[in-house]
Amino acid sequence: MTIQLVPRFPVDDRELSGLHARAFGSDPAAVRPWAARLERHALTWIGAFDGDRLVGFIQVCWDGGAHAFLLDTAVDPDQQRRGIGIMLVTAAVDESRAAGCEWLHVDFEPHLEHFYLEQGGFRSTPAGLIAL
């Protein structure tokens, strides 16, 4: 397996929607307008490719200043536990730092604590959340 990370790759909405659906168990028929959203809101996004196949994705949104936010970290279920997720997170950290951001935030579910805190280098902080 040779994985290539590609920042700001040309997004195919159907391909990225399919990856997202497989990774998160959502409706595989739903196609989201990823390309337009990313161009409008993201500092960067990174795709992990095995040849021509998109097998991982992460996006970094930001406030235009010091704060950036990891969103939608996704690895195709048949490619998980091979280090692709950590490669994506590390690349997102590097891209955020290079853009001059001072903080990179991430929210995660409890079962991902090991991934983000121990492997990803994040530290635990209090946070708040409102479901809308």
LOTIKOL-608520 format. One record per residue (C-alpha): residue number from 1; residue in one letter; chain; z negated, x negated, y. Coordinates in steps of 0.1 Angstrom, whole numbers. Each point is the difference from the previous one (the first is absolute). Example, Ala and Ser with C-alpha at 12.3 -4.5 7.8 and 13.67 -1.06 7.14 Angstrom:
REM residues 2
+-----+--------+--------+-------+-------+-------+
: num : residu : chaine :    zz :    xx :    yy :
+-----+--------+--------+-------+-------+-------+
:   1 :      A :      A :   -78 :  -123 :   -45 :
:   2 :      S :      A :     7 :   -14 :    34 :
+-----+--------+--------+-------+-------+-------+
END
This chain:
REM residues 132
+-----+--------+--------+-------+-------+-------+
: num : residu : chaine :    zz :    xx :    yy :
+-----+--------+--------+-------+-------+-------+
:   1 :      M :      A :     0 :     0 :     0 :
:   2 :      T :      A :    11 :   -14 :    33 :
:   3 :      I :      A :   -13 :    21 :    29 :
:   4 :      Q :      A :    15 :    -4 :    35 :
:   5 :      L :      A :   -19 :    13 :    30 :
:   6 :      V :      A :    23 :    13 :    28 :
:   7 :      P :      A :   -16 :     9 :    33 :
:   8 :      R :      A :    17 :    29 :    19 :
:   9 :      F :      A :    26 :     5 :   -27 :
:  10 :      P :      A :    26 :    28 :     5 :
:  11 :      V :      A :   -18 :    31 :   -13 :
:  12 :      D :      A :    17 :    25 :   -23 :
:  13 :      D :      A :   -21 :    31 :     4 :
:  14 :      R :      A :     7 :    13 :   -35 :
:  15 :      E :      A :    -9 :   -34 :   -17 :
:  16 :      L :      A :   -32 :    -4 :    20 :
:  17 :      S :      A :   -10 :    36 :    -5 :
:  18 :      G :      A :     5 :    -4 :   -38 :
:  19 :      L :      A :   -22 :   -31 :    -1 :
:  20 :      H :      A :   -27 :    17 :    21 :
:  21 :      A :      A :     1 :    30 :   -23 :
:  22 :      R :      A :    -3 :   -21 :   -32 :
:  23 :      A :      A :   -29 :   -21 :    15 :
:  24 :      F :      A :   -19 :    30 :    14 :
:  25 :      G :      A :     9 :    27 :   -24 :
:  26 :      S :      A :    16 :    22 :    26 :
:  27 :      D :      A :    31 :    22 :    -2 :
:  28 :      P :      A :    29 :   -22 :   -12 :
:  29 :      A :      A :    26 :    24 :    15 :
:  30 :      A :      A :   -14 :    -3 :    36 :
:  31 :      V :      A :    19 :   -24 :    22 :
:  32 :      R :      A :   -18 :   -11 :    31 :
:  33 :      P :      A :    16 :   -14 :    32 :
:  34 :      W :      A :   -15 :   -35 :    -6 :
:  35 :      A :      A :    26 :   -20 :    20 :
:  36 :      A :      A :    -4 :    20 :    32 :
:  37 :      R :      A :   -38 :     0 :    -3 :
:  38 :      L :      A :    -2 :   -37 :    -6 :
:  39 :      E :      A :    23 :    -8 :    29 :
:  40 :      R :      A :   -20 :    21 :    23 :
:  41 :      H :      A :   -36 :    -8 :   -11 :
:  42 :      A :      A :    -3 :   -31 :   -20 :
:  43 :      L :      A :    -6 :   -36 :    11 :
:  44 :      T :      A :    16 :   -10 :   -32 :
:  45 :      W :      A :     6 :    11 :   -36 :
:  46 :      I :      A :     6 :   -22 :   -30 :
:  47 :      G :      A :    18 :     8 :   -33 :
:  48 :      A :      A :    -5 :   -18 :   -33 :
:  49 :      F :      A :    32 :    -2 :   -19 :
:  50 :      D :      A :     7 :    -9 :   -36 :
:  51 :      G :      A :    37 :    -8 :     4 :
:  52 :      D :      A :    14 :    30 :    19 :
:  53 :      R :      A :   -28 :    24 :   -12 :
:  54 :      L :      A :   -28 :     9 :    25 :
:  55 :      V :      A :   -32 :    -4 :   -20 :
:  56 :      G :      A :   -26 :    -2 :    28 :
:  57 :      F :      A :    -5 :     9 :    36 :
:  58 :      I :      A :   -25 :    -3 :    28 :
:  59 :      Q :      A :     1 :     9 :    37 :
:  60 :      V :      A :   -20 :   -12 :    30 :
:  61 :      C :      A :    -4 :    25 :    29 :
:  62 :      W :      A :   -17 :   -11 :    32 :
:  63 :      D :      A :   -13 :     9 :    34 :
:  64 :      G :      A :    24 :   -23 :    18 :
:  65 :      G :      A :   -29 :   -25 :     6 :
:  66 :      A :      A :   -29 :   -14 :   -21 :
:  67 :      H :      A :    -2 :    25 :   -28 :
:  68 :      A :      A :    23 :     5 :   -30 :
:  69 :      F :      A :    -4 :    23 :   -30 :
:  70 :      L :      A :    12 :    -4 :   -36 :
:  71 :      L :      A :    16 :    32 :   -13 :
:  72 :      D :      A :    18 :    11 :   -32 :
:  73 :      T :      A :    -6 :   -31 :   -22 :
:  74 :      A :      A :    20 :    10 :   -30 :
:  75 :      V :      A :    11 :   -18 :   -32 :
:  76 :      D :      A :    21 :    17 :   -27 :
:  77 :      P :      A :   -24 :     9 :   -28 :
:  78 :      D :      A :    21 :   -20 :   -25 :
:  79 :      Q :      A :    -4 :   -31 :    22 :
:  80 :      Q :      A :   -37 :     2 :     7 :
:  81 :      R :      A :   -26 :   -27 :    -9 :
:  82 :      R :      A :    26 :   -28 :     6 :
:  83 :      G :      A :   -12 :   -11 :    34 :
:  84 :      I :      A :    26 :    19 :    20 :
:  85 :      G :      A :   -26 :    20 :    20 :
:  86 :      I :      A :   -19 :   -31 :    11 :
:  87 :      M :      A :    33 :   -17 :     9 :
:  88 :      L :      A :     8 :    30 :    22 :
:  89 :      V :      A :   -35 :     1 :    16 :
:  90 :      T :      A :     1 :   -38 :     7 :
:  91 :      A :      A :    35 :     3 :    16 :
:  92 :      A :      A :   -13 :    29 :    21 :
:  93 :      V :      A :   -30 :   -20 :    12 :
:  94 :      D :      A :    24 :   -29 :     9 :
:  95 :      E :      A :    24 :    23 :    19 :
:  96 :      S :      A :   -29 :    16 :    19 :
:  97 :      R :      A :   -15 :   -33 :     9 :
:  98 :      A :      A :    34 :   -13 :    12 :
:  99 :      A :      A :     4 :    31 :    22 :
: 100 :      G :      A :   -32 :    -9 :    18 :
: 101 :      C :      A :   -22 :    27 :   -15 :
: 102 :      E :      A :   -37 :    -8 :    -2 :
: 103 :      W :      A :   -11 :    26 :   -25 :
: 104 :      L :      A :    16 :    15 :   -31 :
: 105 :      H :      A :   -15 :    32 :   -13 :
: 106 :      V :      A :     4 :    16 :   -34 :
: 107 :      D :      A :   -15 :    32 :   -15 :
: 108 :      F :      A :    -1 :     3 :   -37 :
: 109 :      E :      A :   -15 :    21 :   -28 :
: 110 :      P :      A :   -30 :   -14 :   -19 :
: 111 :      H :      A :    20 :   -10 :   -31 :
: 112 :      L :      A :    20 :   -24 :    23 :
: 113 :      E :      A :   -31 :   -18 :    13 :
: 114 :      H :      A :     5 :   -31 :   -23 :
: 115 :      F :      A :    37 :    -2 :    11 :
: 116 :      Y :      A :    -6 :     0 :    37 :
: 117 :      L :      A :   -34 :   -16 :     3 :
: 118 :      E :      A :    -1 :   -26 :   -27 :
: 119 :      Q :      A :    37 :    -8 :    -4 :
: 120 :      G :      A :    14 :    10 :    34 :
: 121 :      G :      A :   -27 :   -17 :    21 :
: 122 :      F :      A :   -11 :    30 :    20 :
: 123 :      R :      A :   -36 :     7 :     7 :
: 124 :      S :      A :   -18 :    33 :    -2 :
: 125 :      T :      A :    -7 :    18 :    32 :
: 126 :      P :      A :   -13 :    35 :    10 :
: 127 :      A :      A :    28 :    23 :     9 :
: 128 :      G :      A :     6 :    37 :     6 :
: 129 :      L :      A :    26 :    24 :   -11 :
: 130 :      I :      A :    10 :    36 :     7 :
: 131 :      A :      A :    23 :    19 :   -23 :
: 132 :      L :      A :    24 :    20 :    21 :
+-----+--------+--------+-------+-------+-------+
END
